[in-house]
Amino acid sequence: MVGKNGDGTIVEELNANPDRNNWEKFRKYLLRSKAKYYKVFYPKKLKSKKELLYAYAVIYDSKYRQMFKIPVYMKEKGSVHGATIYFKELLNTNKDYKEWVA
């Protein structure tokens, strides 16, 4: 999948700029994807709220191939907010998603 400008993938654009506007812009592509499973990854030893900025979710297809790597938390106006809001909306829209517990 190519980004709007044709220069990068949607995943790269989401990871480069994980803000609310970017999520809204690419949500339709994520909803149309053939994703089936997801797994959320956090830093091993969370020492502060700021480390949540390094959390991310990986979405896999039905053969467990990685499709998207999505940042789970984003920084906005000096504080940490969960981009999980958008991720959960994606999961609620597509009832076929299941959490993959390895």
C-alpha positions as CSV (number, residue, x, y, z in Angstrom):
1,M,0.0,0.0,0.0
2,V,1.3,3.4,-0.9
3,G,0.8,6.6,1.0
4,K,-1.2,9.5,-0.2
5,N,1.8,11.2,-1.8
6,G,3.0,7.9,-3.4
7,D,6.3,8.0,-1.6
8,G,5.9,5.8,1.5
9,T,3.7,3.1,2.8
10,I,0.8,3.8,5.0
11,V,2.5,2.1,7.9
12,E,5.6,4.3,7.5
13,E,3.4,7.4,7.5
14,L,1.5,6.3,10.6
15,N,4.7,5.5,12.4
16,A,6.4,8.8,11.3
17,N,3.5,10.9,12.5
18,P,1.1,9.0,14.8
19,D,-1.3,11.9,15.6
20,R,-5.0,12.0,15.5
21,N,-5.2,13.5,12.0
22,N,-3.0,10.8,10.5
23,W,-5.1,8.1,12.1
24,E,-8.3,9.5,10.7
25,K,-6.7,9.8,7.3
26,F,-5.6,6.2,7.1
27,R,-8.4,4.5,9.1
28,K,-10.3,3.5,6.0
29,Y,-7.3,1.6,4.6
30,L,-6.8,-0.2,7.9
31,L,-10.5,-1.2,8.0
32,R,-10.3,-2.6,4.5
33,S,-7.2,-4.7,5.3
34,K,-7.3,-8.4,5.5
35,A,-6.0,-8.4,9.1
36,K,-7.1,-11.2,11.4
37,Y,-5.0,-11.0,14.6
38,Y,-3.3,-8.4,16.7
39,K,-0.7,-8.3,19.5
40,V,0.2,-5.3,21.6
41,F,3.9,-4.9,22.7
42,Y,5.0,-2.7,25.6
43,P,8.6,-1.9,26.8
44,K,9.7,-4.7,29.2
45,K,10.0,-2.6,32.3
46,L,7.8,0.4,32.3
47,K,9.4,3.0,34.6
48,S,7.4,6.0,33.6
49,K,4.4,7.1,31.6
50,K,6.7,8.5,28.9
51,E,7.8,4.9,28.1
52,L,4.3,4.1,26.9
53,L,5.2,6.2,23.8
54,Y,7.2,3.2,22.7
55,A,4.3,0.8,22.9
56,Y,2.9,-0.5,19.6
57,A,0.4,-3.0,18.2
58,V,1.2,-5.4,15.3
59,I,-1.7,-6.6,13.1
60,Y,-1.3,-9.9,11.3
61,D,-3.1,-11.6,8.5
62,S,-4.7,-15.1,8.8
63,K,-1.3,-16.7,8.2
64,Y,0.3,-14.7,11.0
65,R,2.2,-12.5,8.6
66,Q,2.9,-9.0,9.9
67,M,0.8,-6.4,8.1
68,F,0.9,-3.2,10.1
69,K,2.9,-2.0,13.0
70,I,0.8,0.7,14.7
71,P,1.9,3.0,17.6
72,V,-0.4,2.4,20.5
73,Y,0.3,5.7,22.3
74,M,0.8,9.2,21.0
75,K,1.9,12.5,22.5
76,E,-0.4,15.4,22.2
77,K,-0.3,18.8,23.8
78,G,2.5,17.7,26.2
79,S,0.7,14.6,27.6
80,V,0.4,11.0,26.7
81,H,-2.9,9.9,25.1
82,G,-3.8,6.4,23.9
83,A,-4.0,5.9,20.2
84,T,-5.6,2.7,21.4
85,I,-8.9,4.6,21.0
86,Y,-8.5,4.3,17.3
87,F,-7.1,0.8,17.5
88,K,-10.1,-0.4,19.5
89,E,-12.5,1.2,17.1
90,L,-10.8,-0.7,14.3
91,L,-11.2,-3.9,16.3
92,N,-14.9,-3.2,17.1
93,T,-15.6,-2.5,13.4
94,N,-14.1,-5.7,12.3
95,K,-15.4,-8.5,14.6
96,D,-13.1,-11.0,13.0
97,Y,-10.1,-9.6,14.8
98,K,-8.7,-11.9,17.6
99,E,-5.8,-11.2,20.0
100,W,-2.9,-13.5,19.1
101,V,-1.4,-14.7,22.3
102,A,2.0,-16.3,21.5
